[in-house]
Structure formats: structure tokens, C-alpha cells
Amino acid sequence: MPTVFITGANRGIGLEFAKIYAENNWKVIACCRAPLEATDLSQLASKFDKKIIIFKMDICEQADINKFCDEYQNETIDLLINNAGAQFENYGSAAYENMGEDPNPANYDYDMWAETMNVNLFAPTKLTGHLVPMLQRSKNAKVVMMSSGIASLGNTWQAGRYAYKTSKAALNMSVRCVGEWLQAQNISIFAVSPGWTRTDMGGPNAPHDSRTATEGLYRVISKAEFKDTGSFYNFDGAKIPW
Ligand SMILES: NC(=O)c1ccc[n+]([C@@H]2O[C@H](COP(=O)([O-])OP(=O)(O)OC[C@H]3O[C@@H](n4cnc5c(N)ncnc54)[C@H](OP(=O)(O)O)[C@@H]3O)[C@@H](O)[C@H]2O)c1
């Protein structure tokens, strides 16, 4: 039974990823910041007898990463889904819809921007490095970075939400440069976008739900081959321009 490691598995797209991989007979290491509060994930785990292991992990906390690496040093990870991400810009709010965010970068909240970089870029990149010994035990190890369509430089020409967009665009570059190093160790890496999805982050007006996003991404990830390493895919399988 292959093993998938998922961050931010307590809600939204991460929770749906845990479900779809358990349904398809994977062992799921489902990480979340607060397991005691993760009632949906706990209920899911109880439905899939021992297939889903819940592990406490704040991806920005080195102690949590170290604890996992100590406890699971002999584990094989076939697929790492760096799903956890944050958008602190209140997307989905009425204020955002009315372009309430001041697009003048002189007035931007740079502490918030730095924290967004920490969660969306530094943490998943660093976590990937720490899990390499476990990924190397797999014959077909894949790393997935949850990017976003609005991280595409080619497709985006729109003011506002600077922190989120630049953090995911930088994550894409992390795929391209860490990817070359991973490739040398037989590990492939992909950036993927779930499309605009109805979750706490995506808000209620998004066109599809997290099941649609994860079913699409499940197919995309399953089909992605080592020769495609470093690619950026939409949930419908189309390649997204960088
Ligand atoms: N929804 C969309 O339209 C959309 C579009 C493009 C890309 N994405 C990307 O898809 C991924 C999942 O998004 P979503 O819509 O499911 O978002 P969501 O509903 O807001 O869920 C975000 C998840 O990330 C976790 N998280 C945030 N900071 C974390 C940290 N420091 N350590 C560990 N976990 C942390 C959250 O945990 P807590 O519950 O503890 O906060 C939660 O489980 C994200 O990377 C997002 O950027 C989403």
C-alpha cells in the first residue's frame, strides 16, 4: 500500500485529499496543526480503519518537523502533498469583492506579506527537504506543491493580493530549482492548481467544490511521470504557463 503525506488535512482541499487517497487504498499521513480540534478528519480516520494516521504538524514549526522525522525515520513516503497554505488578505469578503484592499504597494502590510511567504514558500520547501530520506525509499516518489492559477506570471495582470500571488509564484520557482536537485535523487516534483474552489479560502462563490478539485488532481498526480518533473498542472490536466 503506497503512502501519501498531506499537510493541512483537517479541512478544505487537504481533508478531501485525505479522503480520496484513503478510498483508493493509500496509507494517509494526515497532518494538521490541532488534531484535537480536527473533528472532520478524526471522523474520516475512524471510517478508514488504521489507513489514516493523524499527525500534529504546523509546517512553520521546526520542532513538529523534527518530531515526525524522528518518529517516522523508517517510513517510505511515495507522495508528499504540500497542501497547507494561507491567504491573509480576506479573499471572499465583501471588502475584497469591492477591491477594498488598497493596491498601492506603499500602503501594503509587509508583516503579513512576510508571514505569507513563510507559510506558502519557506515552510513547504523546507519540509520537502526534511522528508527526502523517506521519499528516497519509494521507487516512484512524487512531491506536489499546491500552487494557484493566479501564480502564473503569463496569465496574471491584476493589482492587489500581492502577498498571496507572489508567494505562490515564488513557490513555482522553488519547484523549478529544488526540482533539479530532487530529480538527481529520483524524486519528481510538480506544481498544481486546484482551480478556484469552494473552501474557507476560496469562499462561497467559487465554481466547484473540493471533491471536484481533488478528483481532478488525483488523476493529474497519478498520470504525472518522472519525465514531466517540474511541470505546472491545472486540476483538469491542462498545463499552466509559468
Ligand atoms: N480554494 C481555492 O480556491 C484555492 C485556489 C488555488 C490554490 N489553493 C491552494 O490550495 C491549498 C488548500 O487550500 P484550501 O482552499 O483548502 O484552504 P483552506 O480551506 O483555507 O485550508 C487551508 C489549510 O492549510 C492549513 N494551514 C495553514 N497554515 C498552516 C500552517 N502554518 N501549518 C499547517 N497547516 C496550515 C490550515 O490549517 P488550520 O485549519 O489549522 O488553519 C488548513 O488545513 C492552499 O495551498 C491554497 O493556497 C486554493
The ligand as a MOL file (V3000), in Angstrom:
LIG
                    3D

  0  0  0     0  0            999 V3000
M  V30 BEGIN CTAB
M  V30 COUNTS 48 52 0 0 0
M  V30 BEGIN ATOM
M  V30 1 N -9.5610 27.2960 -2.5480 0
M  V30 2 C -9.0560 27.8300 -3.6640 0
M  V30 3 O -9.7560 28.4590 -4.4870 0
M  V30 4 C -7.5960 27.6540 -3.9780 0
M  V30 5 C -7.1450 28.0720 -5.2450 0
M  V30 6 C -5.8030 27.9130 -5.5690 0
M  V30 7 C -4.9340 27.3330 -4.6590 0
M  V30 8 N -5.3880 26.9340 -3.4270 0 CHG=1
M  V30 9 C -4.4080 26.3230 -2.5170 0
M  V30 10 O -4.8610 25.0400 -2.1090 0
M  V30 11 C -4.3930 24.7520 -0.7770 0
M  V30 12 C -5.5700 24.3660 0.1000 0
M  V30 13 O -6.4770 25.4720 0.1000 0
M  V30 14 P -7.9380 25.4240 0.7500 0
M  V30 15 O -8.8040 26.1700 -0.1580 0
M  V30 16 O -8.2750 24.0520 1.1840 0 CHG=-1
M  V30 17 O -7.6770 26.3720 2.0260 0
M  V30 18 P -8.3310 26.3820 3.4760 0
M  V30 19 O -9.6780 25.8060 3.4480 0
M  V30 20 O -8.1340 27.7650 3.9820 0
M  V30 21 O -7.3600 25.3910 4.2890 0
M  V30 22 C -6.0260 25.7330 4.4910 0
M  V30 23 C -5.3590 24.5890 5.2220 0
M  V30 24 O -3.9750 24.9490 5.4100 0
M  V30 25 C -3.6770 24.7810 6.7990 0
M  V30 26 N -2.5940 25.6430 7.2500 0
M  V30 27 C -2.4760 26.9900 7.1410 0
M  V30 28 N -1.3360 27.3990 7.7330 0
M  V30 29 C -0.7230 26.2820 8.2110 0
M  V30 30 C 0.4710 26.0330 8.9310 0
M  V30 31 N 1.3040 27.0150 9.2870 0
M  V30 32 N 0.7840 24.7590 9.2470 0
M  V30 33 C -0.0430 23.7350 8.9100 0
M  V30 34 N -1.2000 23.9050 8.2620 0
M  V30 35 C -1.5300 25.1700 7.9200 0
M  V30 36 C -4.9860 25.0950 7.5080 0
M  V30 37 O -4.9220 24.6270 8.8390 0
M  V30 38 P -5.7600 25.3220 10.0500 0
M  V30 39 O -7.1540 24.7400 9.9770 0
M  V30 40 O -5.0140 24.9140 11.2770 0
M  V30 41 O -5.7570 26.7940 9.8020 0
M  V30 42 C -5.9460 24.3440 6.6100 0
M  V30 43 O -5.9070 22.9700 6.8910 0
M  V30 44 C -3.6590 26.0130 -0.3120 0
M  V30 45 O -2.2760 25.8690 -0.5170 0
M  V30 46 C -4.2190 27.1040 -1.2310 0
M  V30 47 O -3.3270 28.1840 -1.3700 0
M  V30 48 C -6.6930 27.0700 -3.0780 0
M  V30 END ATOM
M  V30 BEGIN BOND
M  V30 1 1 1 2
M  V30 2 2 2 3
M  V30 3 1 2 4
M  V30 4 1 4 5
M  V30 5 2 4 48
M  V30 6 2 5 6
M  V30 7 1 6 7
M  V30 8 2 7 8
M  V30 9 1 8 9
M  V30 10 1 8 48
M  V30 11 1 9 10
M  V30 12 1 9 46
M  V30 13 1 10 11
M  V30 14 1 11 12
M  V30 15 1 11 44
M  V30 16 1 12 13
M  V30 17 1 13 14
M  V30 18 2 14 15
M  V30 19 1 14 16
M  V30 20 1 14 17
M  V30 21 1 17 18
M  V30 22 2 18 19
M  V30 23 1 18 20
M  V30 24 1 18 21
M  V30 25 1 21 22
M  V30 26 1 22 23
M  V30 27 1 23 24
M  V30 28 1 23 42
M  V30 29 1 24 25
M  V30 30 1 25 26
M  V30 31 1 25 36
M  V30 32 1 26 27
M  V30 33 1 26 35
M  V30 34 2 27 28
M  V30 35 1 28 29
M  V30 36 1 29 30
M  V30 37 2 29 35
M  V30 38 1 30 31
M  V30 39 2 30 32
M  V30 40 1 32 33
M  V30 41 2 33 34
M  V30 42 1 34 35
M  V30 43 1 36 37
M  V30 44 1 36 42
M  V30 45 1 37 38
M  V30 46 2 38 39
M  V30 47 1 38 40
M  V30 48 1 38 41
M  V30 49 1 42 43
M  V30 50 1 44 45
M  V30 51 1 44 46
M  V30 52 1 46 47
M  V30 END BOND
M  V30 END CTAB
M  END
